[in-house]
Amino acid sequence: MTLFENMNGLDFEKLIYNLFVKLGFRAQITKASGDGGIDIIANYDGLLFKGKYLIQCKRWKGKVGEPEIRDLYGTVISENALKGILVTTSSFTRQAEEFSKGKNLELIDGAKLKELLNASEMSISMNNNTIISAETNGFMQSPLFDSEKYILLTNRINNDPTIEMPHTALIDLLLSSVLAFGVDSRANGLINEAISRINAHQKIFASGKTKVMKEKSVESYFNLAIMELANGNYGKSYEYLLKSEGQVFKILRCHIAIAYILDFHNEIVNLMKQAIKGFLLKDGGTRYSRDLRDVCTKIINGEKKMYEFEIEYPNSDLFSLKDFFNKFPISTKEKEKHMAYVKSFGKVDE
């Protein structure tokens, strides 16, 4: 029996997703079905080879031919991606390999995939048909994590990805678990798993133009912003906040937190003044949060410290910046890069 024989298509996609996360990519699984099209979008943020990579996963026994490679190449060109990568458990025909030469394509067959897994120190086991790799093994084995519920929900999603309830229940489980794990969730794959599941839910249930779908999309962007904040990716968190129209007060709280982290002092004052002033409504009235207005007034007047300012965590209470960053310490390693990225949107006052 081969290494991949017990996996279904979704298991294989998850394995490849974990591999690319382990290799340093920001990745997301694009859908919950296991065949056809681009399966994973991965972004690399390093100084070299920075850009978007489109990954297609094929758990095949037969060889992958030129038509599949040609289709992938067309998508790479139309999406202006840096490279297209096709990963298969089998191998490629001679025509497929010839077509890929000289193009921004990478072909990874079963033998090369095993080498990459070994080089990345990723172990694979099966637990009720759920892949557990070195990237996720930490949180799956921890007594803090409800692995039985995780397996139950992922199996329900795999059986019928069109039912929304298991998706939302799984996201709630992951969000609460990230909070319980704190900073360890950065290293054990838990935050990346939450981001992947939020993206999958958004693509399936929140990509339309109806009012309900737009509200779900806003909620997804806010959840993504909080996950990236916890992950120390402050620039990406800010980008998601810009997409989160509506729910202004919890978004405003998160904006203030990022301005504090990145030392945008004028921006902190401007945002707090906005919170005190409130937001104009279409009927001429003003909408404001009494609690947010009071704390911003006290901070500006020197009656409270900035670390006492509170942000909202999904499905939970407010957390002071002091408590939040005790759980998720501020990452200063690439702070200047995050500052430059936020300033590139042209919306902050330093």
Secondary structure by P-SEA (a helix, b strand, c coil): ccccccccaaaaaaaaaaaaaaaccccccccccccccccbbbbbcccccbbbbbbbbbbccccccaaaaaaaaaaaaaacccbbbbbbcbbbcaaaaaaaccccbbbbcaaaaaaaaaaacbbbbbcccccccccccccccccccaaaaaaaaaaaaaacccccaaaaaaaaaaaaaaaaacccccccaaaaaaaaaaaaaaacccccccaaaaaaaaaaaaaaaaaaaaacaaaaaaaaaaacccccaaaaaaaaaaaaaacaaaaaaaaaaaaaacccccccbbbbbaaaaaaaaaaaacccccccbbbbccccccccaaaaaaaccccccaaaaaaaaaaccccccc
